[in-house]
Amino acid sequence: MYVIPAVDIMGGKVVRLLRGDPKLARIYEHLGSPLALAKKWEAEGAPAIHVVDLDAALGRGENGAIIDRIIESISIPVQVGGGIRSVEKARQLINAGAARIVLGSLAFKNPGAIKALLSEFGCEKIVVALDHLNGEVKIGGWRRTTHMMLDEAAEMFSEMGVKFLLVTSIHRDGAMSGPDIGNLSKILGLGVNVMSSGGIRSLEDIKVLRDLRVYGVIVGRALYEGRFSLREALSVTSRKNEGEGRRRPRGWF
């Protein structure tokens, strides 16, 4: 399982939101700029960085120049999400060097665009975001419902050829209340690579997800606030893989 640290950007700064609410943003100025934080995660052994443009996701601007600089300045893969609502924007990010792009609203509003991007770039470049509130998938910065449940949406995109899903529990995001194991467990048998996001608070949470054999876990606030270090989280997953002789998951490496 990959432990992937997050760099969430709003107004050019590193922030974390509580359940997606910009009014409850925490600014982490002590961590430095988004680029400085990305370099920190790289130095500590991160296999990749998950960058989210929160302004773009909320329709209130964008941080494209900062994201471009991050991609250019570090040597590990950068997965980018937040407000990618057109094929042109998706193509621009991939051509700029993004290892993967995360698509939410576009995937539901224009499934044909996902098929086109899969055809053009291959399944390794495309992640579909399934952001859910108690199992119901939301889009548009988590403000609009799709009227689809998580397992239904996951099956639809799996059948479309999507191989990577990013599943975020909106209720738990930024709250450090533990991962949503119940909903995750409903989609782990589909043969897709599932990344879990939302609620991580401890190394025990990392171990639980590791034992579920999810592909990866996105970690933000718990790292920002020193609940554990990235090196500790990476050690937990490495020991399990080595101790049981498990194959590393397919992906970036």
NURO-982339 format. One record per residue: residue in one letter; x, y, z of N, C-alpha, C in turn. Coordinates in pm, whole numbers, plus 32768, in hexadecimal, padded with zeros to 4 digits. Example, Ala and Ser with C-alpha at 12.3 -4.5 7.8 and 13.67 -1.06 7.14 Angstrom:
BEGIN
a85277DC7830C84CE7E3E830C85287EB6830C/s85057F1F82C485577F9682CA850A80038313/
//
This chain:
BEGIN
m80547F8880008000800080008057807C8000/y803380DC7FAE807B815A7FA7804181BF800A/v809A820280548072827280A8809882F1805C/i8033833F8038804883B27FDF80228432802A/p80838485804B806485018092802285688037/a7FC985B580737F7E861A80287FBD86A48034/v7FB086F17FCA7FCE87807FCC7F5187C67F99/d7F0187FA7FF57E84883F7FD27E9E88D57FCD/i7E7589147F5F7E9A89A07F467E1D89F67F3A/m7E1D8A647F857DB48AC97F787DF68B527F89/g7DDC8BAB7F2B7E198C2F7F347EB08C2C7F38/g7EEA8BC77EF87F7B8BBA7EF47FB98B817F72/k7F688B5A7FD37F9B8B2980537F728A98806B/v7FBD8A5780C37F9A89CF80ED7F2989D78153/v7EBB899381347E488997818F7E0B890C8199/r7DB388FC81FB7D5B888882017CD188BC8222/l7C6E888481DF7BE488A781FB7BA6883C8254/l7B3F8861829B7AF1880082E77A7387E28299/r7A698766826C79F78737821D79DC879081A3/g7A4787C681697A3C881380EF7A0A88A180FE/d79FD88D2817879C7895781907A3889BE8195/p7A3E8A1C81327AAA8A7F81337AA48ADE81AA/k7A318AE981EB7A268B3C82627A708AFF82D8/l7A8C8A7F82CE7AD18A38833B7B5E8A108313/a7B9A8A6282BB7C228A45828C7C898A5D82FB/r7CE78A0283057D5B8A13835D7DD38A2F8304/i7E188A9C831E7E8F8AC082D07F0A8A91831D/y7F648A4982D77FDA8A10831780578A5A82E8/e80628AD7831380D28B2A82E581588AF68318/h81598AAF838981D78A7D83BE82148A118365/l81C489DA830A81F7897482AF823789B18232/g822C8A35822582648A7981B182058A7A813C/s823A8A9480C781EB8A9C804D81C18A10801F/p815F8A067FC6813E89837F8E81B7893D7F50/l820C89877F0A8283894B7ED082E289187F3B/a82F589677FA5834D893C8012831888BD8054/l829588B48064825B883D80A1826B87C48046/a825687D67FC4826A87687F6682F987357F6B/k835987907F7383E687687F7C840287217FFF/k83C0874B806A83CF870880EB83A0867780E3/w832A866380A882F785D9809B835385868043/e838685C37FDA83E3857A7F83845F854F7FD1/a849685AA8020850F858D806D84F7852080D5/e847B85158105845D84B1816B8434842A8130/g843B841E80AD8426839C806F839E83838032/a834D83EB801F82C883D97FE482D383977F5B/p827E83357F3D827F82F87EB8824183527E4E/a81EF83B27E7B81AB840F7E22816D847C7E78/i813F84E67E3880FB85547E7C806F85637E41/h800E857C7E987F8585957E6C7F69862A7E7F/v7F5D86737E117F4A87047E157EB987257DF0/v7E7987777E437DEF879E7E2A7DE588367E20/d7DAC88667DB27D9388F47DA17D0689107DD7/l7CFE893A7E547C7C894F7E937C3189C57E57/d7C7A8A2C7E2F7C378A9E7DF07BF18A747D70/a7C358A227D1F7BF989F37CA37B8189987CC0/a7B8E89457D257B2088EB7D497AA489387D71/l7AB889A87DB57A4889F87DE77A1C8A657D86/g7A5F8A6D7D127A398AD07CAE7A5A8B5E7CD6/r7ACA8B707D1E7AEC8BF67D4C7B7A8C1F7D28/g7BAA8BEB7CB87C328C0A7C8C7C7E8B8B7C72/e7D038B997C6B7D558B237C557DE48B3F7C7F/n7E2F8AD27C8E7EBB8AD97CBA7F148A8F7C56/g7EF48A9E7BD67F398A527B6E7FCE8A697B69/a7FFA8AE47B7B808A8B017B7280D68ABB7BE2/i809B8AB67C5880DB8A727CC980E389DC7CAF/i807889A47C79807889147C5D80DE88F37BF0/d80E689447B8A814B892F7B2181D789307B5D/r81EF898C7BBA827489967BF8829389197C4C/i822F88E77C918243886D7CDF826987FA7C83/i821D87E97C168239877D7BB882C787887B81/e82F088027B61837588197B2783E688047B8B/s83C988187C0D843488247C6F845087A67CBF/i83F987447CBA841486C97D04841B86547CA4/s845D85E97CCF8477857A7C75841685067C87/i83C0850C7CEC835E84A37D0182DB84C87CBB/p828484667CA1820784847C5A81AC84E17CA8/v816385327C5E8102858F7C978078856E7C5F/q801D85507CB97F9185377C957F4385B77CB3/v7EF985E87C517EBA866C7C5D7E2286607C53/g7DDD86A27CAF7D4B86A77CAC7D1A87317CD1/g7C9887457CBF7C5A87C47CE47C3388177C6D/g7BB588177C487B8388717BE17BAC88527B54/i7BCC87D47B377BF087AE7AAE7B6E87887A67/r7B2F87E97A297AA787D679F77A9C87DC795F/s7B0C87C9791B7B0987C378897B7987677859/v7B65873077E27BCD86DC77A67C4A872F778D/e7C3887AD77667CAA8803774A7D01881677C6/k7CC1882F78397D0D884078B57D5287BF78DD/a7D0E875078CD7D4A86CF78EC7DC586B77895/r7DB686D078157E2686BB77B87E9A871877D9/q7E7B879377FC7EE287F5781F7F3587C47895/l7EF4879078FD7F3C876379747F9386E97956/i7F5C868B79097FAB861578E88023863C7892/n800F86917832807D86BD77DD80E5870E782A/a80B9874D78998116879878EE8165873C794A/g814086BC794F818E865E799E8147861E7A12/a80C6863A7A26807E85F87A91807B85617A79/a809E85157AE080A184837AD18015844B7AC4/r7FB884847B0F7F2B84607B077ED884DC7B20/i7E6084DB7AE77E0185467B037D8485087B40/v7D4685537B9C7CD185237BE47C57856F7BB3/l7BF585267B817B7F85617B427B02853B7B8F/g7AB4859F7BB47A3885877BFD79BF85B17BAD/s79A386337BAC792D86677B66792C86407AD3/l799F864A7A9179A7862A7A02797F859A79E8/a79A785407A41798B84B27A2E78F584977A2D/f78AA84DF7A80781B84C77A8A77CC85167A23/k77F9858F7A0477B085E279A577CA85BB7915/n7842858478FB78688563787278BA84E17871/p7879846F788778C383F07886791183D97805/g78E18411779779288403771979B38440771F/a79C284AA776F7A4584E8777E7AA6848877C3/i7A75843C78237ACB83DB78677AF8836F7805/k7A9B833F77B37AC082DB774F7B28831276EF/a7B18839176C77B7883CE766A7C0183DC76AA/l7C05840577297C858414776E7CC8838E7787/l7C7A832977A77CB182A277B77CEE82727734/s7CAB828D76C67CDD826576437D5C82B0761F/e7D60833176407DD2838376187E4C836C7670/f7E37835D76F47EA8835A77507EBC82D47797/g7E58827C77927E6381FD77D87E2D82057865/c7E0C8192789C7DCA818E791F7E2481B77992/e7EA981B379807F0481D779ED7F01826B7A0F/k7ECF82BD79B47ED1834E79C77E4F83857A03/i7DE683357A077D6183697A267D2D832D7AA9/v7D0783857B057CC8835E7B837C3E839E7B87/v7BDA83507BAB7B5583887BC17B3E83987C56/a7B1484107C7D7AF9842F7D097A6A840B7D2B/l7A5A83BB7D9279D6839A7DC779CE83D47E54/d79A384527E5A799684997ED9790884827F0B/h78FB84497F81787584217FAB785384508038/l77D38467804C779E848980CF7740841880F7/n776E83C8815777208353818276FC82F8810D/g775A82EA80B07748828F8041770F82CD7FC3/e76DB83497FC976A4838B7F53770E83E67F15/v772A83D37E96779784197E54777184A97E35/k77CE85057E5577BA85947E3E782185C97DDA/i77FE86347D95785886767D37784F870D7D4B/g789987597CF8789187EB7CFD78C188237D80/g793A87F97DAB796C88267E2D791A87EF7EA0/w78DE87787E8A789087307EEF780A87747F0F/r77DC87C97EB3776088137ECC76E787DB7E83/r76FE87847E1E768E874F7DD0769086B67DD1/t761B867D7DD8761285EC7DDA760C85B37D4C/t763E85397D3E763484F27CBE75BC84937CBE/h757C84847D32751084227D43754083947D29/m75C2837E7D4175FC82F97D33764182D27DB5/m763982527DD8767F82207E4C770C81F57E25/l776381EF7E8777F081D47E6F780681537E22/d77C980E67E4C77E080667E0977AD80677D7A/e773C80AB7D63770480B67CDD776181037C81/a779681757CB277F181C77C627873817E7C46/a78A8813A7CAD792680F17C9D791980857C32/e78AA803E7C3378957FD57BCF788980107B44/m784480827B38783480C27AB578BA80E87A79/f791081277AC8799081527A9179F080DD7A7C/s79E580787ACF7A367FFF7AB97A157FC17A32/e79957FB87A13796B7F7E799379967FD5791E/m79AC8056793879D880B478D17A6D80A678B3/g7AB68061790C7B45805078F97B9C80A07958/v7B5E80E779B57BA981317A1A7BEB80CE7A7B/k7C6B80E37A977CB580887AEF7CDC80C67B74/f7CC481497B837CE9818D7BFE7C7381E17C30/l7C4C81C97CAD7BE282157CED7C1982557D6D/l7BF682D27D817C1883187DFE7B97832B7E4B/v7B8A82E77EBA7B0F82E77F097B24833D7F85/t7AD683A87F8F7AE184057FFF7A5E8409804C/s7A6783F380CE79F48404812679EA8497814C/i798684DC81197977856B81347964858581C9/h79168533820878FA854682977979853C82EB/r79D884EB82BD7A5184D5830C7AC7852A82DE/d7ABB856A826B7B2C85B282337B578625828B/g7BD5862382B27C0B868C83087BE48681839A/a7B92861C83BC7B5E861184457BB085B3849C/m7C098565845F7C5C850484A67C0684AB8502/s7B9D847384C67B41841D85117B4A838B84E7/g7BB1836A84997BC482E2846B7B8C82CD83E0/p7BC5827183937B948257830C7B0C8213830B/d7AC48224829D7A4081E9828D7A4E815C8253/i7A6880FD82AB7A83807382817A0780348241/g7991805082787918801282467900802C81B3/n790780AA818A78F080CA80FE7962809E80A4/l79DD80A880D57A4F807980857A427FE58066/s7A197F9880C97A137F0780BA79B17EDD804D/k79517F32802E78EB7F107FCA79227F0D7F3C/i79957F4C7F2579C67F587E9B7A4E7F197E85/l7A847ED67EE97B0B7EA17EDC7B137E227E87/g7AA37DEA7E627AA77D717E127A937D877D7D/l7A9D7E027D507A7F7E217CC57AF77E147C68/g7B6D7DFB7CA07BE37DF07C4C7C1F7E747C22/v7BFE7EDF7C6C7C3A7F637C537C957F877CC7/n7CEE7FE77CAF7D4880187D187D0180877D63/v7CE580707DE27C9A80CF7E347CF8811B7E8F/m7CF381A07E867D3881F77EE47CD3822F7F45/s7CF6822D7FC57C9D825C802E7CC982E58060/s7C67833D80777C8483C380AA7C1A83EB810E/g7C44842D81787BE7846181DB7BEB8416825E/g7C0B845E82CB7BFF842883507C7B83EF8390/i7CE983E483467D6183A4837E7D9483F583F5/r7DAA83AE84667DD383F284E17E4983AF8527/s7E6D833485017ED282E8854B7F11827E84F3/l7F7F824785237FBE81D784DF7F64815D84DF/e7F0F815085437EB180DF85467E5180E784D0/d7E25816084AE7DCF817084397E17814483BA/i7E98816683B17EE8813C833E7EEE80A38338/k7F01806583AB7F097FD283AF7E867F918384/v7E177FCA83B07D947F93838B7D827F9682F4/l7DA4800682B67D97801182257DFA7FB581DE/r7E707FAB82147ED47F4E81DC7E9D7EC081DB/d7E607E98824A7E2D7E1082537DB37DF881FB/l7D6B7E6481DA7CFE7E5A81797D337E4C80EA/r7DB37E6E80DB7DF97E66805C7DC47ECB7FF6/v7DA87F4480287D8D7FB07FCB7E0F7FD47F84/y7E0480107F127E7A80337EC27ECD80A17F05/g7E8781057F3C7ECF81757F787E7781C27FD8/v7EB7821580297E6F826A80877EA882F7807C/i7E4F835880717E7683E5806D7E71841B80FB/v7EDD845A81277EE5848C81B17F05852181AF/g7EB6856F81F67ECA85FF81FC7EDC86338288/r7E6E865282CB7E738697834B7EC5864D83B5/a7EBB85C983BA7F06857E84207F9C85938411/l7FCA859F8394805885BD837F8075864F839D/y801D86A8837280328737838880408757841C/e7FF48710846E7FF0872E84FE804486CE8552/g8095867C851180F6862B855980BE85B685A7/r804B8581857F8016850B85C38073849485AF/f80B4848F853E811D842F8521816D846984AD/s81E384338497823684658429821E841383AB/l8242844B833B8237840082BF8291838682C2/r8307839482F9836183218301832582B18355/e82E182D383C1829F826C84128232822583C3/a81E38270837A81788234832A81B081DA82BD/l821B8207827D825981B5821482958136824F/s82CB814282C8830680CD830A829D80638327/v8227808F835281BB8032837181977FE082F5/t818B8020828381647FD7820A81D87F8481D4/s82527FB581DF82C57F6B81AB82DA7EEA81F7/r82D07EEE827C82E67E7682CC82817E0A82AA/k82057E328293819E7DD0827281BC7D9081ED/n81E07DDF818B81FF7DA9810782747D4A810B/e82DE7D6F815583567D1C815C833C7C9E81AD/g82F37CAF821D82DF7C3F8277828C7BD0823A/e822F7BF281E381D87B8D81A981FE7B6B8119/g82687BAB80E982937B8F8061822E7BB87FF8/r81DE7C1A801881797C467FB881B77C917F43/r81797C847ED281A37CD27E5F81777D627E75/r81CB7DBD7E4681A57E497E4A81317E5F7DEB/p80D47EB97E0B80647ED27DB080967F0E7D2E/r804D7EF27CC380717F2C7C4280567FC27C47/g80A6800D7BFF808D809B7BFC810380EA7BCA/w812D814B7C18819381A77BEB821D81687BDD/f823C80FB7C2982C780CF7C3582E780527BE5/
//
